[in-house]
Each structure stands twice: as C-alpha cells, then as structure tokens.
Amino acid sequence: MAHINDNYLKLKAGYLFPEIGRRVKAFAAANPDAKIIRLGIGDVTRPLVPAVLDAFHKAVDDLARAETFHGYGPEQGYEWLIDTIIGKSYKPLGVELKTNEMFMSDGSKCDCANILDIFDLGNVVAIGDPVYPVYNDTNVMVGRTGEVDAKGYYEGVVYLPCTEENGFTPDLPREKVDIIYLCFPNNPTGTVATKEELKKWVDYALAHDAVILFDAAYEAFITEPGIPHSIYEVEGAKKCAIEFRSFSKTAGFTGVRCALTVVPEELMGKTASGERVPLNKLWNRRQSTKFNGVSYPVQKAAAAVYSEEGWKQTKEVIDYYMENARIIREGLKAARLTVYGGVNAPYIWLKTPEGMSSWDFFDKLLSECHVVGTPGSGFGPSGEGYFRLSAFGHRENVEEAVERIKKKWGK
C-alpha cells in the first residue's frame, strides 16, 4: 500500500471556505424559503468587460484556423503579454522590470503555494496572523511545520499578530527568519502599508538575507494616493522580494485563471554549501518542468485588460465593487459596529458585537439576517472576535444585506 504524505493529517479539520459552504448548505436545506445573501468568499459577480470578452472570442477563433492556431506556448507566458504588463502596470510606478523576470500562471493562490518548491524545508517562515489560509496550510503540507497547538499555531512557524493595537500591520520579527509573507492590501483585514512601512521590511530582509513573498493581488483596489502598489517601489526590494499579482479580482478572472509572479534577477538564495544562486533561474526551471503555461485565449484576454478601452471598463467594475465596500463600511458604522478596511481593498473587517466569537457571529448572521460572511478565526487565532465581509456582490444584494444588519444591530 502506498504511503501518504502524513503532513496533510496535521491540518486542522477543514479548509475555511468548505466549512462555510457546509454550514450554509445545511441552513438552506432547513430553510428553503430564506433568501441568503453571500458576502463571504471573495468571488467576483460582475461579468468580463466587453473589451476583454472580445479579445477572448477572437483568440478562440484563432484556434479554429491552421494559420493562427496556437498549441503549447512558453511556460513563462507570451512576451507580448508580459511586456504589456510591465509597460502599463509597473513602469507608471517607476518600476523597471525585464521580460524574463515575470512569469504568467493560472493563479496567485497556486503560485503562493508552488513557490515553496524552490526553498529548503529548513527555512524559518514568518506569517501574519490573521492571514490568507493558503500561506499557512501549504507550509504544513510540504512538511515545514510540527503539530498545531491548542491556540491554532503550528510548531516551527513564526507568527506575527496583526491586531487592533498595531493597526493590523505586523511588527518586525524579533528573531531571524528566512521567508516572510506579506499581503497588502491585506486579505482579510483590508489594511494597507505605507512606503515607509514596507521599507522597514525590505531593510530587515536585506539585513538578514531573507526573502519577502509579497502578495499584491488586490493592488488595483487602492484608492488613496501615496500607497504603494508594488513592493518594488521601495529601493532594494528587487534584491529581497518576490511579488504575486492576479487578474482574478482585478479583471474578474476567478473562473478564467490568470496571474503573474515577479522574480527579479538580482534576488539570490543560498545552497547548502553557501553558494549564492539566482532564484529566478530556479523558478524558471520549476515552471518549465511542472507547468505548461496559461492558455493562449486567456493571455489574449489578459492583455486586453490593459488596452485603453479595456482598462477603462475594468476600472469601472473595480469602482463598482469599491462603492459596495463603501456602502457596507458606512452601513455597519451606522449600526454602531466597529469596522476597518473597505477603503483600499474590497474587504471589510468588523469587530464582532457583544463579545461574540467569530463562528457564533457567523451562525447568528446567517440564521437571523440570512447573510453569509467569513469568520475571522478562520484566518488565524488573532482573527478571533472579528469577521470579514466581501464587497464582491450585486449592488441590490449588498444594500439589502446592510439593511438587514442595521435592523438587527442598529437599534
């Protein structure tokens, strides 16, 4: 009999979102007439914009003719897409990148997990708390951690609490770590980091020879001026950071699948013997071996996001979601709830009322308001007592959900 990877058995009972799905399914079965409004999982609801859809259709038509047919593409992505992203998304930030430093993929969730392939298990990893569960769980899966303790922390991981007291921005680790996960705008708290705050992390990484894994999946939702959209806006970051970006929320590609990872040529890792090796070459080797690239029609659709008409239409959808965020944020404040986020990110992070636990509030919100959110404790122990609501909904549902919550808690 084949032996399993026992590390999977260390994982807590279930991944956060399947557990939410199980509870919602049970409630819906017991209450078939209830109109359930889902503001939990961060899935988009607006359709692909016309310019993107048109490019998608044309690319599919290309596959119907021998003279324009495309089979395997480069595992790293087509240069015409990469150069478009560099020119339209990074150069305006003052960030210069080379074509071979960007790698297209089918999702930043995948890349955040797959990047672990090129790092030794002996590295000490630092993760924020609360945090996107994928960072934590994938390190458990590959065998970097010990068992989970009663609080919910895994042995061998350095957890960086993100609390009300520190503005939900983690403090620098007191011990030396080798790999640091940062996510800004943050999921789940919706907070952002200033350039000065990011510089502290870059300085730490350079001083300790550490690598920052910077998840910028929500950078397109930043509305306030002066907030960095890329960690490479900070001097020295190319020597210590890998950046992940996604088309999922920016352009509604959650079901289409396209993302990118930037691994600068200057970024080095160390072998067991102490030799310095470019991580760019290792990631290129990993992708060439384990990945066949994003499909041609999807990459054509992604390129259309950055056309003049495509970006105008995409920005309108982003603005739609951010207006939803404003409605939720202000509505919850009117209900005398304590809220964070929702200004530079499509997530609202609220403090559960009356000292309720995150899951108790989930059940109460579902049973009494028929609204689905995400318990903060599912993102880590420091998320207990908090709750995430997503702005990725239809406007009428968002407005109705807010009115239901205000009726319940705004008395």
Backbone torsions as a table, in degrees:
resi	resn	phi	psi	omega
1	MET	NA	137.4	-179.1
2	ALA	-69.4	141.1	177.4
3	HIS	-84.7	138.8	179.5
4	ILE	-86.7	169.6	171.0
5	ASN	-81.8	101.6	-175.2
6	ASP	-61.5	-17.0	-179.2
7	ASN	-62.2	-28.0	178.6
8	TYR	-64.2	-27.2	-179.3
9	LEU	-74.3	-14.6	177.1
10	LYS	-76.1	-21.9	-175.4
11	LEU	-63.7	143.2	177.3
12	LYS	-61.1	165.0	-166.9
13	ALA	-38.7	-46.0	-178.0
14	GLY	-159.3	155.5	175.5
15	TYR	-63.4	143.4	-171.8
16	LEU	-49.6	-52.9	-171.0
17	PHE	-71.8	-35.7	171.9
18	PRO	-60.7	-34.8	178.0
19	GLU	-66.8	-39.7	175.5
20	ILE	-61.4	-44.6	179.6
21	GLY	-60.1	-38.9	-179.5
22	ARG	-64.4	-45.1	-178.7
23	ARG	-67.3	-40.0	179.9
24	VAL	-67.0	-40.7	179.0
25	LYS	-61.5	-42.8	179.7
26	ALA	-64.9	-41.9	179.4
27	PHE	-65.1	-43.5	-179.0
28	ALA	-63.4	-38.1	179.2
29	ALA	-65.9	-36.5	-179.3
30	ALA	-81.7	-17.7	-177.1
31	ASN	-134.7	69.0	-173.3
32	PRO	-61.7	-21.7	-178.4
33	ASP	-90.9	-5.4	-178.0
34	ALA	-73.1	132.7	174.2
35	LYS	-89.3	104.5	-176.7
36	ILE	-90.5	127.6	177.2
37	ILE	-106.0	123.4	-174.0
38	ARG	-101.2	110.8	175.3
39	LEU	-123.6	35.8	-176.2
40	GLY	-99.1	-85.4	-177.1
41	ILE	-63.1	142.9	-175.3
42	GLY	-81.9	56.5	177.3
43	ASP	-98.8	142.5	-177.7
44	VAL	-76.2	161.2	-179.8
45	THR	-126.9	-17.1	179.6
46	ARG	-81.9	144.1	-179.7
47	PRO	-71.2	165.6	173.7
48	LEU	-58.0	141.9	-177.8
49	VAL	-72.7	155.6	-174.3
50	PRO	-54.4	-43.4	-177.9
51	ALA	-63.3	-38.9	179.0
52	VAL	-70.1	-43.8	-179.6
53	LEU	-63.1	-38.9	178.6
54	ASP	-63.0	-44.1	178.2
55	ALA	-65.2	-36.5	177.9
56	PHE	-61.4	-49.9	-179.8
57	HIS	-60.4	-44.8	-179.0
58	LYS	-63.4	-38.0	179.7
59	ALA	-68.6	-36.8	175.7
60	VAL	-65.0	-40.9	177.5
61	ASP	-61.8	-33.6	176.7
62	ASP	-57.7	-33.6	-177.9
63	LEU	-73.8	-9.3	-178.8
64	ALA	-91.5	-5.7	-178.4
65	ARG	-122.9	136.2	-176.8
66	ALA	-58.6	-37.8	-174.8
67	GLU	-73.9	-18.1	179.8
68	THR	-120.1	7.3	-177.7
69	PHE	-66.8	143.3	175.4
70	HIS	-126.9	128.0	174.3
71	GLY	-100.4	-124.3	176.6
72	TYR	-60.6	133.3	172.2
73	GLY	-105.2	179.4	176.3
74	PRO	-64.4	135.5	-178.8
75	GLU	-58.7	-28.3	-177.2
76	GLN	-81.0	-15.0	-176.1
77	GLY	111.8	155.1	178.7
78	TYR	-70.2	137.2	-177.9
79	GLU	-60.3	-33.7	-178.8
80	TRP	-64.8	-29.6	176.0
81	LEU	-77.9	-46.2	-178.9
82	ILE	-59.5	-45.7	-179.7
83	ASP	-65.3	-33.6	176.2
84	THR	-63.7	-45.2	-179.7
85	ILE	-64.7	-43.8	179.1
86	ILE	-59.9	-45.2	-176.5
87	GLY	-71.9	-37.4	-173.7
88	LYS	-94.5	-25.7	-174.0
89	SER	-112.3	-31.6	-177.1
90	TYR	-100.2	-42.2	-178.3
91	LYS	-59.5	-38.5	177.4
92	PRO	-61.9	-18.9	177.2
93	LEU	-88.1	-3.4	-175.6
94	GLY	83.1	17.4	-178.3
95	VAL	-103.9	121.3	178.1
96	GLU	-100.5	124.8	177.8
97	LEU	-127.7	152.6	175.1
98	LYS	-93.4	152.9	-179.0
99	THR	-55.8	-39.6	-175.8
100	ASN	-79.4	2.7	177.9
101	GLU	-95.2	-5.0	-179.0
102	MET	-115.9	137.4	-178.2
103	PHE	-128.8	122.4	178.0
104	MET	-82.1	147.2	-179.7
105	SER	-147.7	-176.3	-178.9
106	ASP	-97.2	13.0	175.5
107	GLY	160.6	140.4	177.8
108	SER	-72.0	-25.9	173.8
109	LYS	-59.4	-45.6	178.6
110	CYS	-62.8	-44.9	-176.5
111	ASP	-66.4	-38.9	178.4
112	CYS	-61.0	-29.5	177.3
113	ALA	-85.4	-46.7	-174.4
114	ASN	-68.3	-24.9	-179.0
115	ILE	-60.6	-23.6	-179.9
116	LEU	-64.6	-18.9	178.9
117	ASP	-57.9	-30.9	-172.9
118	ILE	-96.1	5.4	-179.7
119	PHE	-117.4	142.2	179.2
120	ASP	-69.1	148.2	-179.2
121	LEU	-68.2	-16.1	-179.9
122	GLY	-77.0	-8.6	178.9
123	ASN	-65.5	141.9	174.6
124	VAL	-89.8	125.3	-174.8
125	VAL	-107.9	137.3	175.4
126	ALA	-112.9	130.8	-176.4
127	ILE	-131.8	137.1	176.0
128	GLY	-65.9	162.4	178.5
129	ASP	-147.2	111.2	8.8
130	PRO	-77.3	163.5	-173.8
131	VAL	-157.5	159.2	172.0
132	TYR	-55.5	120.3	-170.5
133	PRO	-57.5	-24.3	-176.5
134	VAL	-60.4	-37.4	-179.6
135	TYR	-58.7	-48.9	-176.6
136	ASN	-68.7	-51.8	-172.4
137	ASP	-64.9	-36.4	-178.9
138	THR	-70.3	-30.4	174.6
139	ASN	-69.1	-32.6	174.0
140	VAL	-66.4	-45.1	-176.0
141	MET	-60.7	-37.8	-177.5
142	VAL	-81.4	-9.2	175.5
143	GLY	98.4	18.9	-178.7
144	ARG	-81.3	-17.8	-172.2
145	THR	-111.9	167.5	169.0
146	GLY	-92.2	-151.3	-179.1
147	GLU	-80.6	164.2	177.9
148	VAL	-85.3	142.6	179.3
149	ASP	-93.8	-179.3	-175.8
150	ALA	-62.6	-27.7	-179.4
151	LYS	-78.4	-24.6	-178.6
152	GLY	112.5	7.7	178.0
153	TYR	-95.9	141.6	177.9
154	TYR	-92.9	136.9	177.7
155	GLU	-60.5	134.7	176.7
156	GLY	98.1	-6.3	177.6
157	VAL	-110.0	138.7	175.1
158	VAL	-92.7	115.4	-179.1
159	TYR	-96.8	136.9	-177.1
160	LEU	-115.3	97.6	-177.0
161	PRO	-58.8	133.9	175.4
162	CYS	-115.3	102.5	-170.3
163	THR	-122.6	173.5	176.4
164	GLU	-58.0	-35.8	-176.5
165	GLU	-66.3	-36.0	179.7
166	ASN	-104.1	19.5	177.1
167	GLY	68.1	25.0	-179.5
168	PHE	58.9	27.1	174.3
169	THR	-118.2	121.2	-173.2
170	PRO	-65.3	146.2	173.2
171	ASP	-81.1	156.4	176.6
172	LEU	-59.4	142.8	178.3
173	PRO	-65.1	144.7	179.2
174	ARG	-78.6	-27.5	177.7
175	GLU	-100.6	169.5	177.6
176	LYS	-77.3	130.1	174.0
177	VAL	-124.4	162.8	-175.2
178	ASP	-106.6	-31.5	-178.6
179	ILE	-132.2	131.6	-177.0
180	ILE	-126.0	125.2	173.9
181	TYR	-92.6	126.0	173.3
182	LEU	-127.8	141.6	179.6
183	CYS	-135.1	111.1	177.8
184	PHE	-144.5	132.6	-9.2
185	PRO	-53.7	144.0	-167.4
186	ASN	-83.4	139.4	167.7
187	ASN	-112.8	112.3	27.5
188	PRO	-107.9	-8.0	-166.3
189	THR	-79.5	-16.8	-179.8
190	GLY	76.6	6.4	-179.0
191	THR	-83.1	163.8	178.8
192	VAL	-126.9	167.4	177.0
193	ALA	-116.3	138.9	175.3
194	THR	-76.2	168.5	177.9
195	LYS	-62.9	-36.4	178.7
196	GLU	-64.8	-39.9	178.7
197	GLU	-67.3	-41.4	178.4
198	LEU	-66.5	-33.3	179.1
199	LYS	-62.3	-34.8	177.0
200	LYS	-60.1	-39.7	-179.9
201	TRP	-71.5	-41.5	178.2
202	VAL	-62.9	-44.1	178.4
203	ASP	-61.2	-41.2	178.2
204	TYR	-62.6	-47.2	-177.6
205	ALA	-62.2	-41.9	179.4
206	LEU	-66.2	-39.1	-178.6
207	ALA	-70.3	-30.0	-175.3
208	HIS	-110.4	9.8	179.9
209	ASP	56.8	39.6	-178.8
210	ALA	-100.3	164.6	177.8
211	VAL	-115.9	129.7	175.5
212	ILE	-94.7	128.3	172.2
213	LEU	-100.6	103.8	-170.2
214	PHE	-103.1	111.2	-179.7
215	ASP	-91.9	108.5	-178.7
216	ALA	-112.3	36.4	-175.2
217	ALA	-59.9	-24.0	-175.3
218	TYR	-111.0	19.2	-175.7
219	GLU	-61.1	-28.7	-178.1
220	ALA	-68.7	-13.2	-177.5
221	PHE	-93.1	-1.0	177.9
222	ILE	-65.9	127.7	-178.8
223	THR	-111.2	-25.4	-176.1
224	GLU	-85.3	137.4	178.9
225	PRO	-68.6	151.2	175.6
226	GLY	88.3	-8.2	178.1
227	ILE	-87.2	125.8	-178.4
228	PRO	-62.1	138.1	174.3
229	HIS	-94.2	-17.3	-178.8
230	SER	-142.3	144.2	177.3
231	ILE	-68.3	-20.2	-179.7
232	TYR	-73.8	-3.3	170.9
233	GLU	-72.0	-13.7	178.2
234	VAL	-94.6	128.0	-179.5
235	GLU	-58.8	133.2	178.1
236	GLY	93.1	-9.5	-174.9
237	ALA	-66.4	-28.3	179.3
238	LYS	-64.3	-19.9	-179.9
239	LYS	-88.1	-5.2	-174.8
240	CYS	-144.4	3.4	-173.0
241	ALA	-134.1	143.2	169.9
242	ILE	-110.9	133.2	-177.0
243	GLU	-115.9	137.9	176.9
244	PHE	-112.8	135.2	173.5
245	ARG	-134.9	160.8	-174.4
246	SER	-141.1	147.7	171.9
247	PHE	-91.2	-5.1	-172.7
248	SER	-57.1	-55.7	-178.1
249	LYS	-90.5	-35.3	-179.6
250	THR	-58.2	-45.6	-173.0
251	ALA	-124.8	13.6	177.1
252	GLY	74.3	31.3	-175.7
253	PHE	-93.9	22.5	-177.2
254	THR	-59.1	-32.2	177.6
255	GLY	-100.1	-4.5	-178.6
256	VAL	-97.0	-40.7	173.5
257	ARG	77.5	100.1	171.9
258	CYS	-160.8	136.1	-179.9
259	ALA	-154.4	-178.6	178.4
260	LEU	-149.0	153.3	175.1
261	THR	-129.8	133.6	178.5
262	VAL	-107.0	122.6	176.2
263	VAL	-125.0	97.9	-176.5
264	PRO	-62.5	149.4	178.3
265	GLU	-62.5	-28.8	-176.6
266	GLU	-73.7	-16.2	-174.4
267	LEU	-78.0	124.4	-175.7
268	MET	-116.5	152.9	169.5
269	GLY	-123.1	173.8	-175.0
270	LYS	-122.5	136.7	176.2
271	THR	-80.6	172.7	179.1
272	ALA	-60.8	-28.5	-179.1
273	SER	-88.9	-2.5	177.6
274	GLY	98.5	-0.6	179.0
275	GLU	-72.6	140.8	179.1
276	ARG	-91.6	130.2	-174.5
277	VAL	-128.8	135.9	178.2
278	PRO	-66.5	126.7	178.7
279	LEU	-68.9	-24.7	177.5
280	ASN	-57.1	-43.9	-179.0
281	LYS	-67.8	-36.8	179.5
282	LEU	-67.7	-43.3	179.7
283	TRP	-67.0	-37.2	176.5
284	ASN	-61.9	-41.6	178.6
285	ARG	-66.1	-41.7	179.4
286	ARG	-61.5	-48.4	-178.4
287	GLN	-65.4	-39.6	-179.7
288	SER	-64.6	-29.1	-177.7
289	THR	-88.6	-40.0	-170.4
290	LYS	-108.8	0.9	-173.9
291	PHE	-140.2	139.7	180.0
292	ASN	-102.6	8.4	176.1
293	GLY	92.0	161.6	176.4
294	VAL	-79.8	142.9	-175.6
295	SER	-61.6	151.6	-179.3
296	TYR	-56.9	-48.4	179.4
297	PRO	-60.8	-37.5	180.0
298	VAL	-66.3	-41.2	179.4
299	GLN	-68.1	-34.6	174.5
300	LYS	-64.3	-40.8	177.8
301	ALA	-64.4	-40.3	179.2
302	ALA	-63.7	-40.8	179.3
303	ALA	-63.1	-34.4	-178.8
304	ALA	-67.7	-21.6	176.3
305	VAL	-57.8	-33.5	-175.0
306	TYR	-95.6	5.1	172.2
307	SER	-70.6	162.6	-177.7
308	GLU	-57.0	-48.4	-179.1
309	GLU	-72.4	-38.0	-178.9
310	GLY	-62.4	-43.1	-179.5
311	TRP	-71.2	-36.2	177.0
312	LYS	-59.6	-45.9	-179.7
313	GLN	-69.1	-39.9	179.0
314	THR	-63.4	-42.5	179.7
315	LYS	-63.1	-33.9	177.6
316	GLU	-63.7	-37.5	177.9
317	VAL	-69.9	-42.0	176.8
318	ILE	-58.8	-44.1	178.9
319	ASP	-63.1	-35.4	177.5
320	TYR	-60.7	-47.9	179.7
321	TYR	-65.7	-38.0	-179.6
322	MET	-71.2	-27.6	171.9
323	GLU	-68.2	-38.3	173.0
324	ASN	-57.6	-43.5	-179.4
325	ALA	-61.5	-40.8	179.0
326	ARG	-63.5	-43.0	-179.7
327	ILE	-62.0	-43.8	179.5
328	ILE	-65.9	-48.5	-176.2
329	ARG	-59.6	-49.7	-177.7
330	GLU	-71.3	-33.2	177.7
331	GLY	-66.1	-40.6	179.3
332	LEU	-69.2	-37.0	176.6
333	LYS	-63.5	-38.4	177.8
334	ALA	-65.2	-26.6	176.8
335	ALA	-85.7	9.1	176.6
336	ARG	64.9	32.1	173.4
337	LEU	-97.3	150.9	178.8
338	THR	-89.3	122.4	-174.2
339	VAL	-130.8	153.4	177.2
340	TYR	-136.3	165.5	178.0
341	GLY	74.8	-164.9	177.3
342	GLY	76.7	5.9	178.9
343	VAL	-107.0	-43.6	179.0
344	ASN	-118.9	14.0	-178.7
345	ALA	-154.3	154.1	-177.8
346	PRO	-83.6	19.2	180.0
347	TYR	-120.3	141.7	175.2
348	ILE	-113.9	129.2	-177.3
349	TRP	-110.4	111.9	-175.1
350	LEU	-116.0	150.1	177.3
351	LYS	-84.2	127.5	-178.1
352	THR	-64.4	137.8	-177.6
353	PRO	-76.5	157.7	172.0
354	GLU	59.3	24.9	177.3
355	GLY	68.6	18.1	-179.6
356	MET	-67.6	149.5	172.4
357	SER	-71.2	163.6	-177.8
358	SER	-61.6	-44.1	-178.4
359	TRP	-73.7	-33.1	175.6
360	ASP	-64.0	-40.3	177.4
361	PHE	-66.6	-38.8	176.4
362	PHE	-55.8	-50.9	-177.7
363	ASP	-64.6	-38.8	180.0
364	LYS	-68.4	-43.1	178.8
365	LEU	-62.5	-39.6	179.7
366	LEU	-70.3	-47.5	-174.0
367	SER	-73.9	-34.3	-174.4
368	GLU	-101.8	-27.4	179.0
369	CYS	-113.5	-11.0	-177.4
370	HIS	58.2	38.0	178.8
371	VAL	-118.6	136.0	-179.6
372	VAL	-105.4	129.2	173.1
373	GLY	-129.8	-161.9	-178.1
374	THR	-125.7	120.9	179.2
375	PRO	-62.6	132.2	-178.5
376	GLY	-62.1	-31.1	-178.6
377	SER	-65.1	-20.1	177.4
378	GLY	-69.8	-13.9	178.3
379	PHE	-98.4	-0.4	179.8
380	GLY	138.3	160.1	-178.0
381	PRO	-53.7	-37.1	-179.2
382	SER	-73.0	-7.7	176.2
383	GLY	-86.0	-6.9	178.1
384	GLU	-61.0	135.9	-177.8
385	GLY	88.0	6.2	178.2
386	TYR	-130.3	170.4	-173.1
387	PHE	-152.9	140.5	179.4
388	ARG	-108.8	133.4	170.6
389	LEU	-117.0	142.0	-177.4
390	SER	-102.5	143.7	178.4
391	ALA	-90.4	4.1	-178.6
392	PHE	-84.2	66.0	179.9
393	GLY	-136.5	172.4	173.8
394	HIS	-74.4	142.4	-173.5
395	ARG	-54.9	-45.9	-177.6
396	GLU	-64.2	-34.2	177.5
397	ASN	-70.7	-39.8	178.3
398	VAL	-61.9	-46.3	-179.3
399	GLU	-63.8	-40.8	179.8
400	GLU	-67.6	-41.0	179.3
401	ALA	-61.5	-42.8	179.9
402	VAL	-63.8	-41.4	179.0
403	GLU	-63.7	-38.5	178.1
404	ARG	-63.8	-43.0	-179.5
405	ILE	-66.8	-42.2	178.8
406	LYS	-63.0	-37.0	179.1
407	LYS	-65.6	-34.7	-178.0
408	LYS	-79.2	-46.3	-172.3
409	TRP	-110.5	-5.0	-175.0
410	GLY	-93.8	16.8	-177.4
411	LYS	-72.3	NA	NA
